Amino acid sequence: MSKSAEHAAEDLQATLAGISTKDLVDELSKRDGVKEIVCPDPESAYAVGIDRSDGEETHISPGNGPARILVVID
């Protein structure tokens, strides 16, 4: 990576570090290719699982809301 590209990446990282997670998620949720699933109820339970075409399954531990789950297809 060139020095100018490294400098630009460092500047971008510094800018992003100054933005709250909530603001970043708010922005990402508005983008094309992003679907937001909202679990607003603190008593709601949710679990995320992926069934792949090769038969493998990935499961993320269930949790209790509130939660915002972003599905990014890009």
CHARMM-style PDB file with segment names, atoms N, HN, CA, C and O in Angstrom:
ATOM      1  N   MET     1       0.858  -1.170   0.000  1.00  0.00      PROA
ATOM      2  CA  MET     1       0.000   0.000   0.000  1.00  0.00      PROA
ATOM      3  C   MET     1       0.900   1.227   0.000  1.00  0.00      PROA
ATOM      4  O   MET     1       1.884   1.288   0.737  1.00  0.00      PROA
ATOM      5  N   SER     2       0.556   2.201  -0.831  1.00  0.00      PROA
ATOM      6  HN  SER     2      -0.243   2.152  -1.430  1.00  0.00      PROA
ATOM      7  CA  SER     2       1.362   3.415  -0.910  1.00  0.00      PROA
ATOM      8  C   SER     2       1.192   4.245   0.350  1.00  0.00      PROA
ATOM      9  O   SER     2       0.237   4.063   1.105  1.00  0.00      PROA
ATOM     10  N   LYS     3       2.127   5.156   0.566  1.00  0.00      PROA
ATOM     11  HN  LYS     3       2.903   5.304  -0.047  1.00  0.00      PROA
ATOM     12  CA  LYS     3       2.070   6.025   1.745  1.00  0.00      PROA
ATOM     13  C   LYS     3       0.805   6.867   1.745  1.00  0.00      PROA
ATOM     14  O   LYS     3       0.201   7.068   2.799  1.00  0.00      PROA
ATOM     15  N   SER     4       0.390   7.366   0.577  1.00  0.00      PROA
ATOM     16  HN  SER     4       0.880   7.203  -0.279  1.00  0.00      PROA
ATOM     17  CA  SER     4      -0.822   8.194   0.526  1.00  0.00      PROA
ATOM     18  C   SER     4      -2.059   7.354   0.824  1.00  0.00      PROA
ATOM     19  O   SER     4      -2.988   7.837   1.471  1.00  0.00      PROA
ATOM     20  N   ALA     5      -2.087   6.105   0.362  1.00  0.00      PROA
ATOM     21  HN  ALA     5      -1.333   5.713  -0.164  1.00  0.00      PROA
ATOM     22  CA  ALA     5      -3.222   5.226   0.655  1.00  0.00      PROA
ATOM     23  C   ALA     5      -3.251   4.891   2.139  1.00  0.00      PROA
ATOM     24  O   ALA     5      -4.324   4.855   2.741  1.00  0.00      PROA
ATOM     25  N   GLU     6      -2.087   4.644   2.739  1.00  0.00      PROA
ATOM     26  HN  GLU     6      -1.216   4.672   2.250  1.00  0.00      PROA
ATOM     27  CA  GLU     6      -2.009   4.375   4.176  1.00  0.00      PROA
ATOM     28  C   GLU     6      -2.508   5.574   4.971  1.00  0.00      PROA
ATOM     29  O   GLU     6      -3.245   5.424   5.945  1.00  0.00      PROA
ATOM     30  N   HSD     7      -2.100   6.758   4.545  1.00  0.00      PROA
ATOM     31  HN  HSD     7      -1.501   6.879   3.753  1.00  0.00      PROA
ATOM     32  CA  HSD     7      -2.523   7.988   5.237  1.00  0.00      PROA
ATOM     33  C   HSD     7      -4.039   8.175   5.117  1.00  0.00      PROA
ATOM     34  O   HSD     7      -4.699   8.538   6.091  1.00  0.00      PROA
ATOM     35  N   ALA     8      -4.581   7.930   3.938  1.00  0.00      PROA
ATOM     36  HN  ALA     8      -4.045   7.635   3.147  1.00  0.00      PROA
ATOM     37  CA  ALA     8      -6.027   8.057   3.737  1.00  0.00      PROA
ATOM     38  C   ALA     8      -6.775   7.039   4.604  1.00  0.00      PROA
ATOM     39  O   ALA     8      -7.807   7.366   5.190  1.00  0.00      PROA
ATOM     40  N   ALA     9      -6.267   5.819   4.687  1.00  0.00      PROA
ATOM     41  HN  ALA     9      -5.429   5.553   4.211  1.00  0.00      PROA
ATOM     42  CA  ALA     9      -6.902   4.789   5.520  1.00  0.00      PROA
ATOM     43  C   ALA     9      -6.851   5.185   6.991  1.00  0.00      PROA
ATOM     44  O   ALA     9      -7.823   4.983   7.719  1.00  0.00      PROA
ATOM     45  N   GLU    10      -5.731   5.743   7.435  1.00  0.00      PROA
ATOM     46  HN  GLU    10      -4.941   5.907   6.844  1.00  0.00      PROA
ATOM     47  CA  GLU    10      -5.607   6.190   8.821  1.00  0.00      PROA
ATOM     48  C   GLU    10      -6.575   7.329   9.108  1.00  0.00      PROA
ATOM     49  O   GLU    10      -7.200   7.353  10.168  1.00  0.00      PROA
ATOM     50  N   ASP    11      -6.707   8.267   8.187  1.00  0.00      PROA
ATOM     51  HN  ASP    11      -6.199   8.248   7.326  1.00  0.00      PROA
ATOM     52  CA  ASP    11      -7.646   9.381   8.354  1.00  0.00      PROA
ATOM     53  C   ASP    11      -9.081   8.874   8.438  1.00  0.00      PROA
ATOM     54  O   ASP    11      -9.862   9.328   9.274  1.00  0.00      PROA
ATOM     55  N   LEU    12      -9.417   7.934   7.571  1.00  0.00      PROA
ATOM     56  HN  LEU    12      -8.783   7.565   6.892  1.00  0.00      PROA
ATOM     57  CA  LEU    12     -10.764   7.369   7.578  1.00  0.00      PROA
ATOM     58  C   LEU    12     -11.029   6.651   8.891  1.00  0.00      PROA
ATOM     59  O   LEU    12     -12.101   6.808   9.476  1.00  0.00      PROA
ATOM     60  N   GLN    13     -10.070   5.868   9.362  1.00  0.00      PROA
ATOM     61  HN  GLN    13      -9.199   5.740   8.887  1.00  0.00      PROA
ATOM     62  CA  GLN    13     -10.231   5.147  10.622  1.00  0.00      PROA
ATOM     63  C   GLN    13     -10.413   6.128  11.782  1.00  0.00      PROA
ATOM     64  O   GLN    13     -11.232   5.886  12.668  1.00  0.00      PROA
ATOM     65  N   ALA    14      -9.669   7.215  11.788  1.00  0.00      PROA
ATOM     66  HN  ALA    14      -9.004   7.412  11.068  1.00  0.00      PROA
ATOM     67  CA  ALA    14      -9.801   8.219  12.840  1.00  0.00      PROA
ATOM     68  C   ALA    14     -11.185   8.870  12.793  1.00  0.00      PROA
ATOM     69  O   ALA    14     -11.780   9.142  13.836  1.00  0.00      PROA
ATOM     70  N   THR    15     -11.692   9.118  11.595  1.00  0.00      PROA
ATOM     71  HN  THR    15     -11.209   8.897  10.748  1.00  0.00      PROA
ATOM     72  CA  THR    15     -13.033   9.708  11.449  1.00  0.00      PROA
ATOM     73  C   THR    15     -14.093   8.741  11.955  1.00  0.00      PROA
ATOM     74  O   THR    15     -14.985   9.130  12.708  1.00  0.00      PROA
ATOM     75  N   LEU    16     -13.997   7.482  11.541  1.00  0.00      PROA
ATOM     76  HN  LEU    16     -13.272   7.166  10.928  1.00  0.00      PROA
ATOM     77  CA  LEU    16     -14.981   6.483  11.969  1.00  0.00      PROA
ATOM     78  C   LEU    16     -14.935   6.250  13.472  1.00  0.00      PROA
ATOM     79  O   LEU    16     -15.971   6.013  14.093  1.00  0.00      PROA
ATOM     80  N   ALA    17     -13.757   6.315  14.058  1.00  0.00      PROA
ATOM     81  HN  ALA    17     -12.916   6.507  13.554  1.00  0.00      PROA
ATOM     82  CA  ALA    17     -13.624   6.110  15.505  1.00  0.00      PROA
ATOM     83  C   ALA    17     -14.379   7.180  16.290  1.00  0.00      PROA
ATOM     84  O   ALA    17     -14.783   6.946  17.429  1.00  0.00      PROA
ATOM     85  N   GLY    18     -14.567   8.338  15.692  1.00  0.00      PROA
ATOM     86  HN  GLY    18     -14.238   8.528  14.766  1.00  0.00      PROA
ATOM     87  CA  GLY    18     -15.264   9.427  16.357  1.00  0.00      PROA
ATOM     88  C   GLY    18     -16.779   9.384  16.206  1.00  0.00      PROA
ATOM     89  O   GLY    18     -17.478  10.248  16.734  1.00  0.00      PROA
ATOM     90  N   ILE    19     -17.290   8.391  15.495  1.00  0.00      PROA
ATOM     91  HN  ILE    19     -16.722   7.689  15.066  1.00  0.00      PROA
ATOM     92  CA  ILE    19     -18.730   8.271  15.262  1.00  0.00      PROA
ATOM     93  C   ILE    19     -19.271   7.157  16.153  1.00  0.00      PROA
ATOM     94  O   ILE    19     -18.680   6.081  16.241  1.00  0.00      PROA
ATOM     95  N   SER    20     -20.382   7.419  16.803  1.00  0.00      PROA
ATOM     96  HN  SER    20     -20.862   8.293  16.731  1.00  0.00      PROA
ATOM     97  CA  SER    20     -20.947   6.420  17.718  1.00  0.00      PROA
ATOM     98  C   SER    20     -21.419   5.185  16.955  1.00  0.00      PROA
ATOM     99  O   SER    20     -21.765   5.262  15.776  1.00  0.00      PROA
ATOM    100  N   THR    21     -21.427   4.056  17.641  1.00  0.00      PROA
ATOM    101  HN  THR    21     -21.145   3.994  18.599  1.00  0.00      PROA
ATOM    102  CA  THR    21     -21.914   2.813  17.043  1.00  0.00      PROA
ATOM    103  C   THR    21     -23.353   2.979  16.576  1.00  0.00      PROA
ATOM    104  O   THR    21     -23.711   2.522  15.490  1.00  0.00      PROA
ATOM    105  N   LYS    22     -24.184   3.631  17.393  1.00  0.00      PROA
ATOM    106  HN  LYS    22     -23.893   4.001  18.275  1.00  0.00      PROA
ATOM    107  CA  LYS    22     -25.588   3.853  17.020  1.00  0.00      PROA
ATOM    108  C   LYS    22     -25.684   4.601  15.702  1.00  0.00      PROA
ATOM    109  O   LYS    22     -26.466   4.221  14.831  1.00  0.00      PROA
ATOM    110  N   ASP    23     -24.897   5.665  15.544  1.00  0.00      PROA
ATOM    111  HN  ASP    23     -24.261   5.974  16.252  1.00  0.00      PROA
ATOM    112  CA  ASP    23     -24.937   6.438  14.307  1.00  0.00      PROA
ATOM    113  C   ASP    23     -24.456   5.616  13.109  1.00  0.00      PROA
ATOM    114  O   ASP    23     -25.011   5.734  12.017  1.00  0.00      PROA
ATOM    115  N   LEU    24     -23.439   4.795  13.304  1.00  0.00      PROA
ATOM    116  HN  LEU    24     -22.988   4.700  14.192  1.00  0.00      PROA
ATOM    117  CA  LEU    24     -22.964   3.941  12.216  1.00  0.00      PROA
ATOM    118  C   LEU    24     -24.031   2.924  11.809  1.00  0.00      PROA
ATOM    119  O   LEU    24     -24.259   2.701  10.620  1.00  0.00      PROA
ATOM    120  N   VAL    25     -24.681   2.310  12.796  1.00  0.00      PROA
ATOM    121  HN  VAL    25     -24.495   2.491  13.762  1.00  0.00      PROA
ATOM    122  CA  VAL    25     -25.734   1.331  12.508  1.00  0.00      PROA
ATOM    123  C   VAL    25     -26.917   2.016  11.837  1.00  0.00      PROA
ATOM    124  O   VAL    25     -27.495   1.468  10.897  1.00  0.00      PROA
ATOM    125  N   ASP    26     -27.288   3.211  12.306  1.00  0.00      PROA
ATOM    126  HN  ASP    26     -26.819   3.656  13.069  1.00  0.00      PROA
ATOM    127  CA  ASP    26     -28.375   3.961  11.664  1.00  0.00      PROA
ATOM    128  C   ASP    26     -28.072   4.187  10.187  1.00  0.00      PROA
ATOM    129  O   ASP    26     -28.944   4.012   9.335  1.00  0.00      PROA
ATOM    130  N   GLU    27     -26.839   4.574   9.887  1.00  0.00      PROA
ATOM    131  HN  GLU    27     -26.131   4.716  10.578  1.00  0.00      PROA
ATOM    132  CA  GLU    27     -26.452   4.826   8.498  1.00  0.00      PROA
ATOM    133  C   GLU    27     -26.448   3.528   7.689  1.00  0.00      PROA
ATOM    134  O   GLU    27     -27.000   3.487   6.589  1.00  0.00      PROA
ATOM    135  N   LEU    28     -25.840   2.482   8.213  1.00  0.00      PROA
ATOM    136  HN  LEU    28     -25.392   2.515   9.107  1.00  0.00      PROA
ATOM    137  CA  LEU    28     -25.789   1.212   7.492  1.00  0.00      PROA
ATOM    138  C   LEU    28     -27.180   0.663   7.209  1.00  0.00      PROA
ATOM    139  O   LEU    28     -27.412   0.079   6.150  1.00  0.00      PROA
ATOM    140  N   SER    29     -28.100   0.842   8.138  1.00  0.00      PROA
ATOM    141  HN  SER    29     -27.911   1.316   8.998  1.00  0.00      PROA
ATOM    142  CA  SER    29     -29.448   0.290   7.967  1.00  0.00      PROA
ATOM    143  C   SER    29     -30.193   0.930   6.800  1.00  0.00      PROA
ATOM    144  O   SER    29     -31.171   0.365   6.312  1.00  0.00      PROA
ATOM    145  N   LYS    30     -29.752   2.082   6.353  1.00  0.00      PROA
ATOM    146  HN  LYS    30     -28.957   2.541   6.749  1.00  0.00      PROA
ATOM    147  CA  LYS    30     -30.395   2.788   5.243  1.00  0.00      PROA
ATOM    148  C   LYS    30     -29.804   2.428   3.876  1.00  0.00      PROA
ATOM    149  O   LYS    30     -30.336   2.834   2.842  1.00  0.00      PROA
ATOM    150  N   ARG    31     -28.730   1.683   3.870  1.00  0.00      PROA
ATOM    151  HN  ARG    31     -28.298   1.353   4.709  1.00  0.00      PROA
ATOM    152  CA  ARG    31     -28.019   1.412   2.622  1.00  0.00      PROA
ATOM    153  C   ARG    31     -28.693   0.331   1.786  1.00  0.00      PROA
ATOM    154  O   ARG    31     -29.385  -0.542   2.309  1.00  0.00      PROA
ATOM    155  N   ASP    32     -28.472   0.412   0.461  1.00  0.00      PROA
ATOM    156  HN  ASP    32     -27.910   1.121   0.036  1.00  0.00      PROA
ATOM    157  CA  ASP    32     -28.925  -0.653  -0.439  1.00  0.00      PROA
ATOM    158  C   ASP    32     -28.210  -1.937  -0.053  1.00  0.00      PROA
ATOM    159  O   ASP    32     -27.033  -1.917   0.306  1.00  0.00      PROA
ATOM    160  N   GLY    33     -28.915  -3.039  -0.126  1.00  0.00      PROA
ATOM    161  HN  GLY    33     -29.871  -3.056  -0.417  1.00  0.00      PROA
ATOM    162  CA  GLY    33     -28.312  -4.319   0.190  1.00  0.00      PROA
ATOM    163  C   GLY    33     -28.297  -4.648   1.668  1.00  0.00      PROA
ATOM    164  O   GLY    33     -27.683  -5.632   2.081  1.00  0.00      PROA
ATOM    165  N   VAL    34     -28.975  -3.826   2.475  1.00  0.00      PROA
ATOM    166  HN  VAL    34     -29.474  -3.027   2.139  1.00  0.00      PROA
ATOM    167  CA  VAL    34     -29.035  -4.076   3.918  1.00  0.00      PROA
ATOM    168  C   VAL    34     -30.491  -4.208   4.329  1.00  0.00      PROA
ATOM    169  O   VAL    34     -31.317  -3.342   4.041  1.00  0.00      PROA
ATOM    170  N   LYS    35     -30.790  -5.305   5.005  1.00  0.00      PROA
ATOM    171  HN  LYS    35     -30.119  -6.009   5.240  1.00  0.00      PROA
ATOM    172  CA  LYS    35     -32.127  -5.518   5.547  1.00  0.00      PROA
ATOM    173  C   LYS    35     -31.996  -5.478   7.064  1.00  0.00      PROA
ATOM    174  O   LYS    35     -31.123  -6.128   7.638  1.00  0.00      PROA
ATOM    175  N   GLU    36     -32.858  -4.721   7.698  1.00  0.00      PROA
ATOM    176  HN  GLU    36     -33.568  -4.193   7.231  1.00  0.00      PROA
ATOM    177  CA  GLU    36     -32.820  -4.603   9.148  1.00  0.00      PROA
ATOM    178  C   GLU    36     -33.964  -5.396   9.762  1.00  0.00      PROA
ATOM    179  O   GLU    36     -35.115  -5.272   9.344  1.00  0.00      PROA
ATOM    180  N   ILE    37     -33.640  -6.200  10.743  1.00  0.00      PROA
ATOM    181  HN  ILE    37     -32.705  -6.301  11.082  1.00  0.00      PROA
ATOM    182  CA  ILE    37     -34.637  -6.928  11.516  1.00  0.00      PROA
ATOM    183  C   ILE    37     -34.592  -6.332  12.920  1.00  0.00      PROA
ATOM    184  O   ILE    37     -33.553  -6.355  13.580  1.00  0.00      PROA
ATOM    185  N   VAL    38     -35.717  -5.803  13.367  1.00  0.00      PROA
ATOM    186  HN  VAL    38     -36.561  -5.784  12.832  1.00  0.00      PROA
ATOM    187  CA  VAL    38     -35.765  -5.139  14.664  1.00  0.00      PROA
ATOM    188  C   VAL    38     -36.539  -6.000  15.651  1.00  0.00      PROA
ATOM    189  O   VAL    38     -37.644  -6.458  15.360  1.00  0.00      PROA
ATOM    190  N   CYS    39     -35.956  -6.210  16.805  1.00  0.00      PROA
ATOM    191  HN  CYS    39     -35.059  -5.838  17.042  1.00  0.00      PROA
ATOM    192  CA  CYS    39     -36.607  -6.913  17.918  1.00  0.00      PROA
ATOM    193  C   CYS    39     -36.748  -5.886  19.044  1.00  0.00      PROA
ATOM    194  O   CYS    39     -35.882  -5.806  19.916  1.00  0.00      PROA
ATOM    195  N   PRO    40     -37.829  -5.101  19.035  1.00  0.00      PROA
ATOM    196  CA  PRO    40     -37.920  -3.977  19.965  1.00  0.00      PROA
ATOM    197  C   PRO    40     -38.256  -4.343  21.405  1.00  0.00      PROA
ATOM    198  O   PRO    40     -37.955  -3.582  22.324  1.00  0.00      PROA
ATOM    199  N   ASP    41     -38.872  -5.493  21.606  1.00  0.00      PROA
ATOM    200  HN  ASP    41     -39.116  -6.111  20.859  1.00  0.00      PROA
ATOM    201  CA  ASP    41     -39.351  -5.868  22.930  1.00  0.00      PROA
ATOM    202  C   ASP    41     -38.210  -6.451  23.764  1.00  0.00      PROA
ATOM    203  O   ASP    41     -37.592  -7.434  23.354  1.00  0.00      PROA
ATOM    204  N   PRO    42     -37.919  -5.863  24.927  1.00  0.00      PROA
ATOM    205  CA  PRO    42     -36.839  -6.382  25.768  1.00  0.00      PROA
ATOM    206  C   PRO    42     -37.072  -7.822  26.213  1.00  0.00      PROA
ATOM    207  O   PRO    42     -36.125  -8.513  26.588  1.00  0.00      PROA
ATOM    208  N   GLU    43     -38.310  -8.277  26.175  1.00  0.00      PROA
ATOM    209  HN  GLU    43     -39.080  -7.715  25.870  1.00  0.00      PROA
ATOM    210  CA  GLU    43     -38.627  -9.644  26.584  1.00  0.00      PROA
ATOM    211  C   GLU    43     -38.597 -10.620  25.409  1.00  0.00      PROA
ATOM    212  O   GLU    43     -38.707 -11.829  25.613  1.00  0.00      PROA
ATOM    213  N   SER    44     -38.452 -10.117  24.190  1.00  0.00      PROA
ATOM    214  HN  SER    44     -38.362  -9.135  24.024  1.00  0.00      PROA
ATOM    215  CA  SER    44     -38.428 -10.986  23.010  1.00  0.00      PROA
ATOM    216  C   SER    44     -37.130 -11.779  22.964  1.00  0.00      PROA
ATOM    217  O   SER    44     -36.062 -11.285  23.324  1.00  0.00      PROA
ATOM    218  N   ALA    45     -37.251 -13.005  22.517  1.00  0.00      PROA
ATOM    219  HN  ALA    45     -38.119 -13.406  22.225  1.00  0.00      PROA
ATOM    220  CA  ALA    45     -36.073 -13.837  22.322  1.00  0.00      PROA
ATOM    221  C   ALA    45     -35.799 -13.942  20.831  1.00  0.00      PROA
ATOM    222  O   ALA    45     -36.726 -13.890  20.022  1.00  0.00      PROA
ATOM    223  N   TYR    46     -34.550 -14.087  20.467  1.00  0.00      PROA
ATOM    224  HN  TYR    46     -33.797 -14.129  21.124  1.00  0.00      PROA
ATOM    225  CA  TYR    46     -34.189 -14.262  19.075  1.00  0.00      PROA
ATOM    226  C   TYR    46     -32.982 -15.186  18.990  1.00  0.00      PROA
ATOM    227  O   TYR    46     -32.200 -15.292  19.934  1.00  0.00      PROA
ATOM    228  N   ALA    47     -32.844 -15.836  17.874  1.00  0.00      PROA
ATOM    229  HN  ALA    47     -33.480 -15.749  17.107  1.00  0.00      PROA
ATOM    230  CA  ALA    47     -31.681 -16.673  17.589  1.00  0.00      PROA
ATOM    231  C   ALA    47     -31.370 -16.519  16.111  1.00  0.00      PROA
ATOM    232  O   ALA    47     -32.279 -16.350  15.298  1.00  0.00      PROA
ATOM    233  N   VAL    48     -30.117 -16.574  15.764  1.00  0.00      PROA
ATOM    234  HN  VAL    48     -29.379 -16.711  16.424  1.00  0.00      PROA
ATOM    235  CA  VAL    48     -29.703 -16.435  14.377  1.00  0.00      PROA
ATOM    236  C   VAL    48     -29.053 -17.743  13.958  1.00  0.00      PROA
ATOM    237  O   VAL    48     -28.165 -18.251  14.643  1.00  0.00      PROA
ATOM    238  N   GLY    49     -29.498 -18.286  12.834  1.00  0.00      PROA
ATOM    239  HN  GLY    49     -30.219 -17.874  12.278  1.00  0.00      PROA
ATOM    240  CA  GLY    49     -28.913 -19.516  12.322  1.00  0.00      PROA
ATOM    241  C   GLY    49     -28.742 -19.428  10.825  1.00  0.00      PROA
ATOM    242  O   GLY    49     -29.501 -18.742  10.141  1.00  0.00      PROA
ATOM    243  N   ILE    50     -27.747 -20.120  10.322  1.00  0.00      PROA
ATOM    244  HN  ILE    50     -27.130 -20.677  10.879  1.00  0.00      PROA
ATOM    245  CA  ILE    50     -27.479 -20.145   8.889  1.00  0.00      PROA
ATOM    246  C   ILE    50     -27.380 -21.598   8.461  1.00  0.00      PROA
ATOM    247  O   ILE    50     -26.563 -22.351   8.991  1.00  0.00      PROA
ATOM    248  N   ASP    51     -28.207 -21.993   7.508  1.00  0.00      PROA
ATOM    249  HN  ASP    51     -28.871 -21.382   7.078  1.00  0.00      PROA
ATOM    250  CA  ASP    51     -28.136 -23.325   6.926  1.00  0.00      PROA
ATOM    251  C   ASP    51     -27.500 -23.173   5.551  1.00  0.00      PROA
ATOM    252  O   ASP    51     -28.108 -22.618   4.636  1.00  0.00      PROA
ATOM    253  N   ARG    52     -26.279 -23.665   5.409  1.00  0.00      PROA
ATOM    254  HN  ARG    52     -25.784 -24.116   6.152  1.00  0.00      PROA
ATOM    255  CA  ARG    52     -25.559 -23.509   4.153  1.00  0.00      PROA
ATOM    256  C   ARG    52     -25.890 -24.640   3.194  1.00  0.00      PROA
ATOM    257  O   ARG    52     -26.359 -25.701   3.605  1.00  0.00      PROA
ATOM    258  N   SER    53     -25.640 -24.403   1.918  1.00  0.00      PROA
ATOM    259  HN  SER    53     -25.258 -23.541   1.584  1.00  0.00      PROA
ATOM    260  CA  SER    53     -25.948 -25.394   0.885  1.00  0.00      PROA
ATOM    261  C   SER    53     -25.092 -26.653   1.025  1.00  0.00      PROA
ATOM    262  O   SER    53     -25.466 -27.706   0.510  1.00  0.00      PROA
ATOM    263  N   ASP    54     -23.955 -26.564   1.711  1.00  0.00      PROA
ATOM    264  HN  ASP    54     -23.651 -25.708   2.130  1.00  0.00      PROA
ATOM    265  CA  ASP    54     -23.102 -27.748   1.879  1.00  0.00      PROA
ATOM    266  C   ASP    54     -23.474 -28.564   3.118  1.00  0.00      PROA
ATOM    267  O   ASP    54     -22.775 -29.508   3.485  1.00  0.00      PROA
ATOM    268  N   GLY    55     -24.587 -28.186   3.755  1.00  0.00      PROA
ATOM    269  HN  GLY    55     -25.154 -27.418   3.457  1.00  0.00      PROA
ATOM    270  CA  GLY    55     -25.056 -28.936   4.907  1.00  0.00      PROA
ATOM    271  C   GLY    55     -24.553 -28.427   6.240  1.00  0.00      PROA
ATOM    272  O   GLY    55     -25.054 -28.832   7.290  1.00  0.00      PROA
ATOM    273  N   GLU    56     -23.566 -27.542   6.210  1.00  0.00      PROA
ATOM    274  HN  GLU    56     -23.159 -27.214   5.358  1.00  0.00      PROA
ATOM    275  CA  GLU    56     -23.058 -26.959   7.451  1.00  0.00      PROA
ATOM    276  C   GLU    56     -24.091 -26.003   8.034  1.00  0.00      PROA
ATOM    277  O   GLU    56     -24.854 -25.376   7.299  1.00  0.00      PROA
ATOM    278  N   GLU    57     -24.108 -25.901   9.334  1.00  0.00      PROA
ATOM    279  HN  GLU    57     -23.489 -26.410   9.931  1.00  0.00      PROA
ATOM    280  CA  GLU    57     -24.994 -24.960  10.015  1.00  0.00      PROA
ATOM    281  C   GLU    57     -24.159 -24.109  10.955  1.00  0.00      PROA
ATOM    282  O   GLU    57     -23.232 -24.598  11.600  1.00  0.00      PROA
ATOM    283  N   THR    58     -24.493 -22.853  11.022  1.00  0.00      PROA
ATOM    284  HN  THR    58     -25.246 -22.456  10.498  1.00  0.00      PROA
ATOM    285  CA  THR    58     -23.844 -21.945  11.961  1.00  0.00      PROA
ATOM    286  C   THR    58     -24.935 -21.345  12.824  1.00  0.00      PROA
ATOM    287  O   THR    58     -25.932 -20.835  12.311  1.00  0.00      PROA
ATOM    288  N   HSD    59     -24.751 -21.404  14.106  1.00  0.00      PROA
ATOM    289  HN  HSD    59     -23.941 -21.817  14.522  1.00  0.00      PROA
ATOM    290  CA  HSD    59     -25.735 -20.836  15.019  1.00  0.00      PROA
ATOM    291  C   HSD    59     -25.052 -19.854  15.954  1.00  0.00      PROA
ATOM    292  O   HSD    59     -23.992 -20.132  16.515  1.00  0.00      PROA
ATOM    293  N   ILE    60     -25.671 -18.727  16.103  1.00  0.00      PROA
ATOM    294  HN  ILE    60     -26.532 -18.501  15.647  1.00  0.00      PROA
ATOM    295  CA  ILE    60     -25.209 -17.726  17.056  1.00  0.00      PROA
ATOM    296  C   ILE    60     -26.109 -17.854  18.270  1.00  0.00      PROA
ATOM    297  O   ILE    60     -27.327 -17.976  18.141  1.00  0.00      PROA
ATOM    298  N   SER    61     -25.519 -17.826  19.424  1.00  0.00      PROA
ATOM    299  HN  SER    61     -24.530 -17.726  19.529  1.00  0.00      PROA
ATOM    300  CA  SER    61     -26.286 -18.014  20.653  1.00  0.00      PROA
ATOM    301  C   SER    61     -27.510 -17.126  20.680  1.00  0.00      PROA
ATOM    302  O   SER    61     -27.452 -15.963  20.283  1.00  0.00      PROA
ATOM    303  N   PRO    62     -28.617 -17.673  21.149  1.00  0.00      PROA
ATOM    304  CA  PRO    62     -29.824 -16.870  21.258  1.00  0.00      PROA
ATOM    305  C   PRO    62     -29.625 -15.747  22.268  1.00  0.00      PROA
ATOM    306  O   PRO    62     -28.789 -15.834  23.168  1.00  0.00      PROA
ATOM    307  N   GLY    63     -30.391 -14.723  22.100  1.00  0.00      PROA
ATOM    308  HN  GLY    63     -31.070 -14.653  21.369  1.00  0.00      PROA
ATOM    309  CA  GLY    63     -30.333 -13.595  23.018  1.00  0.00      PROA
ATOM    310  C   GLY    63     -31.732 -13.090  23.292  1.00  0.00      PROA
ATOM    311  O   GLY    63     -32.713 -13.600  22.750  1.00  0.00      PROA
ATOM    312  N   ASN    64     -31.809 -12.107  24.117  1.00  0.00      PROA
ATOM    313  HN  ASN    64     -31.012 -11.692  24.557  1.00  0.00      PROA
ATOM    314  CA  ASN    64     -33.087 -11.448  24.389  1.00  0.00      PROA
ATOM    315  C   ASN    64     -32.974 -10.010  23.934  1.00  0.00      PROA
ATOM    316  O   ASN    64     -31.946  -9.361  24.126  1.00  0.00      PROA
ATOM    317  N   GLY    65     -34.063  -9.507  23.316  1.00  0.00      PROA
ATOM    318  HN  GLY    65     -34.899 -10.034  23.160  1.00  0.00      PROA
ATOM    319  CA  GLY    65     -34.098  -8.155  22.776  1.00  0.00      PROA
ATOM    320  C   GLY    65     -33.905  -7.125  23.852  1.00  0.00      PROA
ATOM    321  O   GLY    65     -33.749  -7.492  25.016  1.00  0.00      PROA
ATOM    322  N   PRO    66     -33.907  -5.880  23.527  1.00  0.00      PROA
ATOM    323  CA  PRO    66     -34.069  -5.353  22.174  1.00  0.00      PROA
ATOM    324  C   PRO    66     -32.790  -5.538  21.353  1.00  0.00      PROA
ATOM    325  O   PRO    66     -31.681  -5.561  21.887  1.00  0.00      PROA
ATOM    326  N   ALA    67     -32.981  -5.666  20.054  1.00  0.00      PROA
ATOM    327  HN  ALA    67     -33.882  -5.647  19.620  1.00  0.00      PROA
ATOM    328  CA  ALA    67     -31.836  -5.868  19.178  1.00  0.00      PROA
ATOM    329  C   ALA    67     -32.151  -5.330  17.791  1.00  0.00      PROA
ATOM    330  O   ALA    67     -33.310  -5.239  17.387  1.00  0.00      PROA
ATOM    331  N   ARG    68     -31.106  -4.979  17.083  1.00  0.00      PROA
ATOM    332  HN  ARG    68     -30.164  -5.052  17.411  1.00  0.00      PROA
ATOM    333  CA  ARG    68     -31.196  -4.634  15.671  1.00  0.00      PROA
ATOM    334  C   ARG    68     -30.233  -5.566  14.955  1.00  0.00      PROA
ATOM    335  O   ARG    68     -29.030  -5.539  15.212  1.00  0.00      PROA
ATOM    336  N   ILE    69     -30.750  -6.372  14.076  1.00  0.00      PROA
ATOM    337  HN  ILE    69     -31.728  -6.394  13.867  1.00  0.00      PROA
ATOM    338  CA  ILE    69     -29.935  -7.314  13.336  1.00  0.00      PROA
ATOM    339  C   ILE    69     -29.871  -6.826  11.892  1.00  0.00      PROA
ATOM    340  O   ILE    69     -30.904  -6.641  11.247  1.00  0.00      PROA
ATOM    341  N   LEU    70     -28.661  -6.621  11.389  1.00  0.00      PROA
ATOM    342  HN  LEU    70     -27.822  -6.771  11.913  1.00  0.00      PROA
ATOM    343  CA  LEU    70     -28.480  -6.167  10.013  1.00  0.00      PROA
ATOM    344  C   LEU    70     -28.028  -7.348   9.157  1.00  0.00      PROA
ATOM    345  O   LEU    70     -27.040  -8.016   9.463  1.00  0.00      PROA
ATOM    346  N   VAL    71     -28.770  -7.589   8.085  1.00  0.00      PROA
ATOM    347  HN  VAL    71     -29.572  -7.046   7.837  1.00  0.00      PROA
ATOM    348  CA  VAL    71     -28.407  -8.609   7.115  1.00  0.00      PROA
ATOM    349  C   VAL    71     -27.844  -7.863   5.923  1.00  0.00      PROA
ATOM    350  O   VAL    71     -28.562  -7.114   5.261  1.00  0.00      PROA
ATOM    351  N   VAL    72     -26.565  -8.059   5.644  1.00  0.00      PROA
ATOM    352  HN  VAL    72     -25.981  -8.667   6.182  1.00  0.00      PROA
ATOM    353  CA  VAL    72     -25.892  -7.319   4.577  1.00  0.00      PROA
ATOM    354  C   VAL    72     -25.642  -8.257   3.417  1.00  0.00      PROA
ATOM    355  O   VAL    72     -24.959  -9.271   3.558  1.00  0.00      PROA
ATOM    356  N   ILE    73     -26.203  -7.910   2.261  1.00  0.00      PROA
ATOM    357  HN  ILE    73     -26.758  -7.087   2.146  1.00  0.00      PROA
ATOM    358  CA  ILE    73     -26.021  -8.701   1.041  1.00  0.00      PROA
ATOM    359  C   ILE    73     -25.355  -7.775   0.038  1.00  0.00      PROA
ATOM    360  O   ILE    73     -25.992  -6.902  -0.551  1.00  0.00      PROA
ATOM    361  N   ASP    74     -24.076  -7.984  -0.138  1.00  0.00      PROA
ATOM    362  HN  ASP    74     -23.559  -8.693   0.341  1.00  0.00      PROA
ATOM    363  CA  ASP    74     -23.317  -7.086  -0.997  1.00  0.00      PROA
ATOM    364  C   ASP    74     -22.327  -7.870  -1.824  1.00  0.00      PROA
ATOM    365  OT1 ASP    74     -21.587  -7.288  -2.617  1.00  0.00      PROA
TER     366      ASP     74
END
